Amino acid sequence: MKERFILKDVQPEAHKAMQALEKYLSAVDIAPLHKELIKIRASQINGCAFCIDLHAKDARRLGETEERIYLLNAWREAPHFNDEERIMLAMTEEITLISQHGLTDDTYAKAIAAFGLHKTAQLIIAITTINAWNRIGISSRRTPPLGR
């Protein structure tokens, strides 16, 4: 599959806008490793190979274990994730699969109870941002580099 384009080369202002979201997210209350888990899980659902590869590598650099990365798509059945991570992952799935049910009242209530309003809003922005990147990556046919 041949890459169609690289966003920053053909639409630098759009890339700059996406990077502004990333800059915002670098300063929020979400732990860096949790941001990577969100990015990996959304990318798995969306089938964005470029983002799965990138964020799995980033998660490993932050200390994430291979085991948890491998089990991420089965987080409900795996005892490796804590309650807060389970809420974040449920949010990630529900927002990524927005046309199915959207963010349910139950998951939203759990998020508010666990994180409060401000961090819940930050999580929603983080999930929305990776979904945008996935759609750009898939539409432009970005592929992970071979052999790294």
C-alpha positions as CSV (number, residue, x, y, z in Angstrom):
1,M,0.0,0.0,0.0
2,K,1.5,3.3,-1.0
3,E,1.2,6.3,1.2
4,R,-0.9,9.1,-0.3
5,F,0.6,12.0,1.5
6,I,2.0,13.3,4.8
7,L,-0.2,15.9,6.4
8,K,2.5,18.3,7.5
9,D,3.9,18.4,3.9
10,V,0.6,19.1,2.1
11,Q,-1.5,20.9,4.7
12,P,1.0,22.4,7.2
13,E,-1.6,24.6,8.8
14,A,-3.9,21.6,9.5
15,H,-0.9,19.7,11.0
16,K,-0.1,22.8,13.1
17,A,-3.7,22.8,14.4
18,M,-3.5,19.1,15.3
19,Q,-0.1,19.7,17.0
20,A,-1.7,22.5,19.0
21,L,-4.1,19.8,20.4
22,E,-1.1,17.6,21.3
23,K,0.5,20.6,23.0
24,Y,-2.6,21.1,25.1
25,L,-2.7,17.4,25.9
26,S,0.9,17.4,27.1
27,A,-0.1,19.7,30.0
28,V,-3.3,18.0,31.2
29,D,-3.8,15.8,34.2
30,I,-3.8,12.5,32.4
31,A,-0.7,10.4,33.1
32,P,1.5,10.0,30.0
33,L,1.2,6.2,30.0
34,H,-2.6,6.5,30.2
35,K,-2.5,8.8,27.2
36,E,-0.6,6.1,25.3
37,L,-3.0,3.3,26.3
38,I,-5.9,5.5,25.0
39,K,-4.0,6.1,21.8
40,I,-3.2,2.4,21.3
41,R,-6.8,1.2,22.1
42,A,-8.5,3.7,19.8
43,S,-6.0,2.9,17.0
44,Q,-6.7,-0.8,17.4
45,I,-10.4,-0.2,17.0
46,N,-9.9,2.1,14.0
47,G,-7.2,-0.2,12.4
48,C,-4.5,2.5,12.2
49,A,-1.3,0.5,11.9
50,F,0.9,3.6,11.9
51,C,-0.6,4.8,15.2
52,I,-0.6,1.4,16.8
53,D,3.1,1.0,16.0
54,L,4.0,4.5,17.1
55,H,2.1,4.5,20.4
56,A,3.0,1.0,21.4
57,K,6.7,2.1,21.1
58,D,6.0,5.3,23.0
59,A,4.2,3.2,25.8
60,R,7.2,0.9,26.0
61,R,9.5,3.9,26.4
62,L,7.4,5.0,29.3
63,G,7.7,1.6,31.0
64,E,4.6,-0.2,29.8
65,T,4.9,-3.9,29.7
66,E,4.6,-6.1,26.6
67,E,2.0,-8.1,28.4
68,R,-0.3,-5.2,29.0
69,I,0.1,-3.9,25.5
70,Y,-0.8,-7.4,24.1
71,L,-3.8,-7.6,26.4
72,L,-5.1,-4.2,25.7
73,N,-7.7,-5.3,23.2
74,A,-9.0,-7.8,25.9
75,W,-8.8,-5.4,28.8
76,R,-12.3,-6.4,30.2
77,E,-11.1,-10.0,30.6
78,A,-7.6,-9.2,31.8
79,P,-6.9,-8.5,35.4
80,H,-3.9,-6.3,34.5
81,F,-5.8,-3.0,34.4
82,N,-6.9,-1.0,37.4
83,D,-10.4,0.6,37.9
84,E,-9.3,4.0,36.5
85,E,-7.7,2.4,33.4
86,R,-10.9,0.4,32.9
87,I,-13.0,3.6,32.9
88,M,-10.6,5.3,30.5
89,L,-10.6,2.3,28.2
90,A,-14.4,2.1,28.3
91,M,-14.6,5.8,27.4
92,T,-12.1,5.2,24.6
93,E,-14.2,2.4,23.1
94,E,-17.5,4.2,23.4
95,I,-16.3,7.5,22.0
96,T,-14.3,5.7,19.2
97,L,-17.4,3.7,18.3
98,I,-19.6,6.8,18.7
99,S,-22.2,5.6,16.2
100,Q,-23.0,2.5,18.2
101,H,-24.1,4.1,21.5
102,G,-21.9,7.0,22.2
103,L,-20.5,7.7,25.6
104,T,-23.0,6.0,27.8
105,D,-24.5,7.6,30.9
106,D,-23.1,4.8,33.0
107,T,-19.5,5.2,31.8
108,Y,-19.8,9.0,32.0
109,A,-21.0,8.8,35.6
110,K,-18.1,6.5,36.5
111,A,-15.7,8.9,34.9
112,I,-17.1,11.9,36.8
113,A,-17.0,10.0,40.1
114,A,-13.4,8.8,39.4
115,F,-11.9,11.9,37.7
116,G,-14.1,14.9,38.2
117,L,-15.5,17.1,35.5
118,H,-12.2,18.7,34.3
119,K,-10.2,15.5,33.9
120,T,-13.2,13.8,32.3
121,A,-13.3,16.6,29.7
122,Q,-9.6,16.2,29.2
123,L,-10.0,12.5,28.6
124,I,-12.7,13.2,26.0
125,I,-10.4,15.6,24.2
126,A,-7.6,13.0,24.3
127,I,-9.8,10.3,22.8
128,T,-11.2,12.6,20.2
129,T,-7.7,13.8,19.2
130,I,-6.3,10.3,18.6
131,N,-9.5,9.4,16.6
132,A,-8.8,12.4,14.4
133,W,-5.2,11.3,13.9
134,N,-6.4,7.8,13.1
135,R,-8.7,9.1,10.4
136,I,-5.9,11.2,8.9
137,G,-3.5,8.3,9.1
138,I,-5.8,5.8,7.5
139,S,-7.1,8.2,4.8
140,S,-3.5,9.1,3.8
141,R,-2.4,5.4,4.1
142,R,0.4,6.1,6.6
143,T,2.2,2.9,7.3
144,P,4.6,2.0,10.1
145,P,8.3,1.8,9.1
146,L,9.5,-1.7,8.4
147,G,12.1,-3.3,10.6
148,R,12.1,-0.9,13.5
